[in-house]
Amino acid sequence: MLDRRLLLPASRAAPVPLRSSRSCRRTTCSASGSLSRPGRDPCPMIIMFAKEKSAKKFNLEKFEPMVEVTPRLSAKLPVHAGRDKNNLWDHKTFARGFLKFITSNAPDDVKSTPAPVVAVEEPDDANQNVREQGDSITLLEERNKSYSDSRRKVIFGGTPTIDGFSRIAQAYESSDQRRYLVPCPDCGEEHELAWDNVTWSENAEAPHEVFGLATPASARYACPFCGSLWDDTARFRAVRRGRWVATAAFHGVAGFRLNELVSPFPGSRLAELVKKRLVAEKALRAGDDTKMRSFVNNPADATDKAKVTVKRRRLTFEEFQAIYEKAPQVALWLQNAMLLALVSGQDRSTIARWERSFQQDGHAVLTRGKTGVRIAIPLELRMDVLGMSLADVIARCRSTGIVSKYLVHHIRPNVNAPKGAAIKIKTFTSKFKEARDLAGITGDDAPTFHEMRSLTKRLYMEQGGVDTKALLGHMTDAIADLYANSRGLEPLKVKISKR
């Protein structure tokens, strides 16, 4: 995810702080950057570690394996050549340059060798006074300053430790503070993944000694804008579509931050993270805060607790009607999409792939695109407030006069799609927004296409007689309850039985 071009001379971003959790392949970024140079722009390079043990571990477990699987570099850096003075564990020589691993507690190492590219692994652990000769990082930076801005790079990579004293946090705050924004697969809104958005059920049949009534396997990530719930597969796909966005002015320093929620490692799956959190909470209640501090330094990133405060409000039926009225001005297919989404309760990806052939024994048989859950919806399902059944909506979708395998399809050709072609998922969002704006429904919290799923659930709950949990493809009560929540749009209703 870190743009390796920033480690090459074409970029004039001299210092590059990368602030991350300990489970985000951050150290591999240093390896990737060091490997980029021998093949593209050879020069002297230095990577400083807090201790010799860390440097040797990096060489053995990360650097050498990366060289071995890169044929173009293995010829330049024979990492397993025996008794080769050009291939010591702490000094790799190649044409027109070298790579040197040093430690922060050895003043001769820190002060002796000039290099245009220097990197510091875990700045917060580096020696701040090397045998009374000064801070190791400052001394290392002195080895770099004689080179021109177009050549030199200073790279910091580490996990913040003590709030207010963290070197990597201070470096990041002095940078352009780039954050990795991940788009929601349902509403399309981007945000930085945060632990506050992880949710799980508390409905275990019997209390666990550590987890209590919590069920870690039910863990999902909730989009803070639309409430859409992602499993690990959806989260990983969303992360791959993310992008870096600077949040501060650029003054020569590019800074990046990540947390463990972007990690694809098996140990970083949501269920595993919830287990770690619950174990840490139990230890904290017993007076041991070490596990919680370790947990916070990974998924939660202790020194900055920025949260997404904007939340999409729920869509009302009156707003649905207003948007529906304006839909033909935006796209001829949009009304069909809105009706199909509202009556069926399905998401954009399922609506986009809904084929005419998906009918069997009086049911529409679908597979939800995001979760893979198979659903059989009776065609007689009727939404009373609309006065239409699912069969009515499907018949309307089929009556466009266009030959297409999809229920919702382009009715007029355009430069990107012929008549009858499927609608792209992001087009549902953009065209709905255009119709919503025409209806005068605006603002940062204006509801998106995805909010029709919550409206579907609320309307059917009011109507009664429909299993909305099965209809929306929810596997747990906690997820179903989230969609039933009107987010303050409607008062809680007290239901009483007649005497």
C-alpha positions in Angstrom: 0.0 0.0 0.0 2.9 2.4 0.6 3.9 3.9 -2.7 7.5 2.7 -3.2 8.1 5.6 -5.7 8.5 7.8 -2.6 11.6 5.7 -1.8 13.1 6.5 -5.2 14.8 9.8 -6.1 12.1 10.9 -8.6 10.1 11.9 -5.5 11.3 15.0 -3.6 9.6 13.9 -0.4 12.7 13.7 1.7 11.6 12.3 5.1 9.0 9.6 4.9 7.5 8.6 8.2 5.3 5.5 8.2 3.2 5.1 11.3 1.5 1.7 11.7 0.5 -1.1 14.0 2.9 -4.0 14.4 0.8 -6.2 12.0 0.9 -4.2 8.8 4.0 -5.4 7.0 5.6 -2.1 7.8 9.1 -3.5 8.2 8.6 -5.1 4.7 8.2 -1.5 3.4 11.8 -0.8 4.4 12.9 -4.1 2.7 11.0 -3.2 -0.4 12.5 0.3 -0.5 16.0 -1.1 0.0 15.4 -3.7 -2.7 14.2 -1.1 -5.2 17.5 0.8 -5.2 20.0 -1.9 -6.4 18.0 -2.6 -9.5 16.8 1.0 -10.4 19.1 3.6 -8.7 22.0 2.0 -6.8 23.4 4.1 -4.0 24.7 3.7 -0.4 21.8 2.9 2.0 21.6 2.5 5.8 18.8 1.0 7.9 19.1 1.6 11.7 17.6 -0.8 14.2 17.2 -0.4 18.0 19.2 -3.5 18.8 21.5 -5.9 17.0 19.1 -8.8 17.6 16.4 -6.9 15.6 18.8 -6.2 12.7 19.9 -9.9 12.5 16.3 -11.0 12.6 15.3 -8.6 9.9 18.1 -9.9 7.7 17.4 -13.6 8.2 13.6 -13.6 8.2 12.7 -10.7 5.8 15.5 -9.3 3.7 17.2 -12.5 2.5 13.9 -14.3 1.7 12.7 -11.3 -0.4 16.0 -11.3 -2.3 15.7 -15.0 -3.0 12.3 -14.8 -4.6 13.4 -11.8 -6.8 15.5 -13.2 -9.6 16.6 -9.8 -10.8 18.1 -9.0 -7.4 19.4 -12.4 -6.4 22.1 -12.0 -9.2 23.1 -8.7 -7.7 22.9 -9.7 -4.1 24.1 -13.3 -3.5 22.7 -13.4 0.0 23.8 -17.0 0.6 27.3 -16.8 -0.8 29.6 -18.4 1.8 32.5 -16.4 3.1 31.9 -13.5 0.8 33.1 -10.1 2.1 30.4 -8.4 0.0 27.7 -10.4 1.7 28.0 -10.0 5.5 24.8 -10.1 7.5 25.1 -6.4 8.2 26.7 -5.2 5.0 25.5 -6.0 1.4 27.6 -4.7 -1.4 26.4 -4.3 -5.0 27.4 -2.3 -8.1 27.6 1.5 -7.2 26.3 1.0 -3.7 25.7 -1.0 -0.6 23.1 -1.7 2.1 24.3 -1.4 5.7 22.4 -2.5 8.8 23.4 -0.7 12.0 22.2 -0.4 15.6 21.2 2.7 17.6 23.5 1.9 20.5 26.8 1.8 18.5 28.1 5.4 18.0 30.7 4.4 15.4 28.0 2.9 13.2 25.7 5.8 13.5 28.3 8.5 12.8 30.7 6.9 10.4 29.1 6.3 7.0 27.4 8.9 4.8 24.4 7.7 2.7 21.7 9.4 0.6 19.0 7.0 1.9 18.7 6.2 5.6 15.8 4.4 7.4 15.0 4.0 11.0 13.0 1.0 12.2 11.0 1.7 15.4 12.2 5.2 16.1 10.5 5.1 19.6 12.9 2.3 20.6 16.0 4.0 19.3 18.7 5.1 21.7 18.2 8.7 22.6 21.7 9.3 24.0 24.4 7.1 22.4 27.2 7.0 25.1 26.6 10.6 25.9 27.2 11.7 22.3 23.5 12.6 21.4 20.4 11.2 20.0 21.0 8.3 17.5 18.4 9.4 15.0 19.8 13.0 14.9 23.3 11.6 14.4 22.1 9.3 11.6 20.3 12.2 9.8 23.7 14.1 9.8 25.0 11.3 7.6 22.4 12.2 5.0 22.3 16.0 4.8 25.2 16.5 2.4 23.2 15.0 -0.4 20.8 17.0 -2.6 17.1 17.0 -1.9 16.5 15.1 -5.2 18.7 12.2 -3.9 18.2 12.0 -0.1 15.5 10.1 1.7 14.9 9.7 5.5 12.4 7.0 6.2 10.9 6.4 9.7 8.8 3.3 10.2 7.3 2.4 13.6 4.4 1.9 16.0 3.6 4.8 18.4 4.2 4.1 22.0 3.8 6.8 24.7 1.3 9.5 23.8 3.1 12.9 23.7 6.6 11.4 23.5 6.4 9.1 20.5 9.0 10.0 17.8 7.1 8.3 15.0 3.9 10.2 16.0 5.8 13.5 16.1 7.3 12.8 12.7 3.9 12.0 11.3 2.3 15.1 12.7 5.0 17.2 10.9 4.2 15.5 7.6 1.3 15.8 5.1 -0.5 13.1 7.2 -1.7 10.7 4.6 -4.4 8.3 5.6 -5.6 5.2 3.9 -9.2 5.6 3.0 -11.2 2.5 2.2 -14.5 2.7 0.2 -17.6 1.0 1.5 -18.7 -1.8 -0.9 -22.3 -0.7 -0.4 -22.6 3.1 -0.1 -19.2 3.9 -1.7 -18.2 6.3 1.1 -14.5 6.3 2.0 -13.1 6.3 5.6 -10.1 5.2 7.6 -10.8 1.9 9.2 -11.2 2.2 13.0 -11.8 -0.2 15.9 -14.9 1.7 17.0 -16.7 0.3 14.0 -16.1 -3.4 14.8 -19.2 -5.0 16.2 -20.1 -8.5 17.5 -23.0 -10.4 19.1 -23.5 -11.1 22.8 -25.8 -14.1 22.4 -23.8 -17.2 23.4 -25.8 -20.1 24.7 -23.6 -20.3 27.8 -21.1 -17.8 29.2 -17.4 -18.4 28.4 -14.8 -18.0 31.1 -13.0 -15.2 29.1 -15.5 -14.1 26.4 -18.7 -14.1 28.5 -21.7 -14.1 26.2 -19.7 -12.6 23.3 -19.5 -14.7 20.1 -16.2 -13.6 18.3 -17.2 -15.5 15.2 -20.0 -13.1 14.7 -17.7 -10.1 14.4 -18.3 -7.7 11.5 -17.0 -4.3 10.5 -19.8 -1.7 10.2 -19.5 1.2 7.8 -19.9 4.4 9.8 -21.9 6.0 7.0 -24.5 3.5 6.0 -24.2 0.8 8.6 -23.4 -1.9 6.1 -21.7 -4.9 7.8 -18.6 -6.4 6.2 -17.2 -9.9 6.9 -13.5 -10.4 6.5 -13.8 -11.2 2.8 -15.6 -7.9 2.1 -13.1 -6.0 4.3 -10.1 -7.4 2.4 -11.7 -6.5 -1.0 -12.5 -3.0 0.2 -9.0 -2.5 1.5 -7.6 -3.4 -1.9 -9.6 -0.6 -3.4 -8.4 2.0 -0.9 -6.3 5.0 -1.6 -3.9 7.4 0.2 -5.2 10.9 0.9 -3.2 13.7 2.4 -4.9 15.5 5.3 -2.4 18.3 5.8 -0.3 20.6 3.7 2.9 19.1 2.1 6.1 20.8 3.3 8.7 18.3 2.1 7.6 15.4 4.3 5.2 12.6 3.2 3.7 10.7 6.1 1.6 7.5 6.1 -0.3 5.7 8.8 -2.0 2.3 9.0 -3.6 0.1 11.6 -4.1 -3.7 11.9 -7.6 -3.5 10.4 -6.1 -3.3 6.9 -4.0 -6.4 7.4 -4.9 -9.5 5.4 -3.0 -11.8 7.8 -5.0 -14.8 9.3 -4.2 -13.5 12.8 -5.8 -10.2 12.0 -9.2 -11.5 11.1 -12.1 -9.8 13.0 -12.8 -12.9 15.1 -9.2 -13.1 16.2 -9.1 -9.3 17.0 -12.2 -9.5 19.1 -10.7 -12.4 21.0 -7.6 -10.4 21.7 -9.8 -7.4 22.9 -11.8 -9.6 25.2 -8.7 -11.2 26.7 -7.2 -7.7 27.2 -10.4 -6.5 28.9 -10.5 -9.4 31.3 -6.8 -8.8 32.2 -7.5 -5.1 32.7 -10.3 -5.8 35.1 -7.8 -8.0 37.1 -5.4 -5.0 37.2 -3.1 -6.0 34.4 -3.0 -3.3 31.7 -0.1 -4.7 29.6 -2.4 -6.7 27.2 -4.7 -3.7 26.6 -1.7 -1.5 25.9 -0.4 -4.1 23.4 -3.9 -4.3 21.8 -4.3 -0.5 21.5 -0.9 -0.3 19.8 -2.1 -2.5 17.1 -5.8 -2.1 15.9 -6.6 1.1 17.7 -3.4 3.2 17.3 -3.1 4.8 20.7 -1.8 8.3 19.9 -4.7 9.4 17.7 -8.3 8.5 18.3 -9.8 10.4 15.4 -13.3 9.1 14.6 -15.7 9.5 11.7 -18.6 11.6 13.1 -20.8 11.8 10.0 -23.4 9.0 9.8 -25.9 8.6 7.0 -29.4 9.1 8.3 -32.1 6.6 7.5 -34.3 7.0 4.4 -38.0 7.7 5.0 -40.7 6.4 2.7 -41.7 10.0 1.9 -38.1 10.7 0.8 -38.2 7.5 -1.3 -41.3 8.7 -3.1 -39.7 12.1 -3.8 -36.6 10.6 -5.2 -38.6 8.0 -7.2 -40.5 10.9 -8.8 -37.3 12.5 -10.0 -35.6 9.3 -11.1 -36.7 9.3 -14.8 -34.9 12.7 -15.2 -31.7 11.0 -14.3 -32.0 7.4 -15.8 -34.9 5.5 -17.2 -33.9 2.3 -15.4 -33.6 4.0 -11.9 -37.3 3.6 -10.9 -37.1 -0.2 -11.6 -34.0 -0.5 -9.5 -35.5 1.4 -6.6 -38.7 -0.7 -6.6 -36.8 -3.9 -6.9 -34.4 -2.9 -4.1 -37.3 -1.7 -1.8 -39.6 -4.7 -2.2 -36.9 -7.4 -2.2 -34.6 -5.8 0.4 -31.4 -6.7 -1.5 -28.2 -4.7 -1.9 -26.8 -3.0 -5.0 -24.5 -5.9 -6.0 -27.4 -8.4 -5.9 -29.8 -6.0 -7.7 -27.1 -5.4 -10.4 -26.7 -9.1 -11.1 -30.4 -10.1 -10.8 -31.1 -12.1 -14.0 -34.5 -12.9 -15.5 -33.8 -16.6 -15.1 -33.5 -16.4 -11.3 -37.0 -17.8 -10.7 -37.9 -21.3 -9.5 -41.2 -22.8 -8.1 -42.8 -19.4 -7.4 -39.6 -17.9 -5.8 -36.8 -15.6 -6.8 -33.7 -17.6 -5.9 -30.7 -15.3 -5.4 -27.1 -15.4 -4.1 -26.1 -12.2 -2.2 -22.9 -10.9 -3.9 -21.3 -9.7 -0.7 -21.8 -12.6 1.6 -22.7 -15.6 -0.7 -25.9 -16.2 1.3 -28.6 -17.9 -0.9 -32.1 -16.6 -0.5 -35.4 -17.8 -1.9 -38.0 -15.0 -1.9 -41.6 -15.8 -2.7 -42.8 -13.8 -5.7 -46.1 -13.2 -3.8 -44.2 -11.1 -1.3 -46.1 -7.8 -1.1 -45.3 -4.4 0.3 -48.6 -2.9 1.2 -47.5 0.7 1.4 -46.4 0.4 -2.2 -49.3 -1.7 -3.3 -46.9 -4.0 -5.3 -45.7 -7.5 -5.0 -42.3 -8.8 -6.0 -44.0 -10.4 -9.0 -45.4 -7.0 -10.0 -42.0 -5.4 -9.8 -40.3 -8.1 -11.8 -43.1 -7.9 -14.5 -42.4 -4.1 -14.7 -38.7 -4.7 -15.1 -39.4 -7.1 -17.9 -41.7 -4.7 -19.8 -39.0 -2.3 -21.0 -39.1 -3.8 -24.5 -35.3 -4.3 -24.3 -33.7 -7.7 -24.7 -31.5 -8.3 -21.7 -30.6 -11.1 -19.3 -30.8 -8.7 -16.4 -33.9 -7.3 -14.7 -32.4 -3.9 -14.3 -30.6 -2.8 -17.5 -29.7 0.1 -19.7 -32.7 1.2 -21.6 -30.8 3.7 -23.7 -27.3 3.1 -25.0 -24.4 5.3 -24.0 -20.7 5.5 -24.7 -19.9 3.0 -22.0 -22.8 0.5 -22.3 -25.2 -0.7 -25.0 -28.9 -1.2 -24.5 -29.6 -4.2 -22.3 -26.2 -4.1 -20.5 -26.1 -4.5 -16.7 -25.8 -1.4 -14.6 -22.5 -1.0 -12.7 -22.7 -1.0 -9.0 -21.2 2.5 -8.5 -23.7 3.8 -11.1 -26.6 2.9 -8.7 -25.0 5.1 -6.1 -24.2 8.1 -8.4 -27.6 8.1 -10.2 -29.5 7.8 -7.0 -27.6 10.7 -5.6 -28.5 12.8 -8.7 -32.2 12.1 -8.2 -31.9 12.7 -4.5 -30.4 16.1 -5.1 -33.1 16.9 -7.6 -35.6 16.1 -4.9 -34.0 18.6 -2.6 -32.6 16.0 -0.2 -29.1 17.2 0.4 -26.5 17.4 3.2 -23.5 15.4 4.4 -25.8 12.9 6.1 -28.2 12.5 3.1 -29.3 8.8 2.7 -27.8 6.7 0.0 -29.1 3.9 -2.2 -28.0 1.4 0.4 -30.4 2.9 3.0 -33.3 1.3 1.1 -32.4 -2.0 2.9 -33.1 -0.5 6.3 -36.3 1.1 4.9 -37.4 -2.3 3.6 -36.9 -3.9 7.0 -38.7 -1.1 8.9 -41.7 -1.1 6.5 -42.1 -4.9 6.6 -41.8 -4.9 10.4 -44.6 -2.3 10.6 -46.6 -4.4 8.1 -46.0 -7.7 9.9 -45.9 -11.2 8.6 -42.5 -11.0 6.8 -39.3 -12.7 8.1 -37.0 -9.7 7.5 -34.0 -11.4 9.0 -34.1 -14.1 6.3 -35.1 -11.6 3.6 -32.1 -9.4 4.1 -29.8 -12.4 4.4 -28.7 -11.6 8.0 -27.1 -14.6 9.8 -27.3 -13.1 13.3 -29.8 -11.2 15.4 -27.2 -8.4 16.1 -26.8 -7.6 12.4 -30.6 -7.7 11.9 -31.1 -5.3 14.8 -28.7 -2.9 13.3 -30.7 -2.5 10.2 -33.9 -2.2 12.2 -32.4 0.8 14.1 -33.9 4.0 12.7 -31.0 6.1 14.2 -33.4 8.5 15.9 -35.6 9.0 12.9 -38.6 7.4 14.7 -39.4 7.1 18.4 -39.3 3.8 20.2 -42.8 2.3 20.2 -44.2 0.6 23.2 -46.4 -2.3 22.1 -49.1 -3.5 24.5 -51.6 -6.3 24.2 -55.3 -5.7 24.5 -57.0 -7.0 27.7 
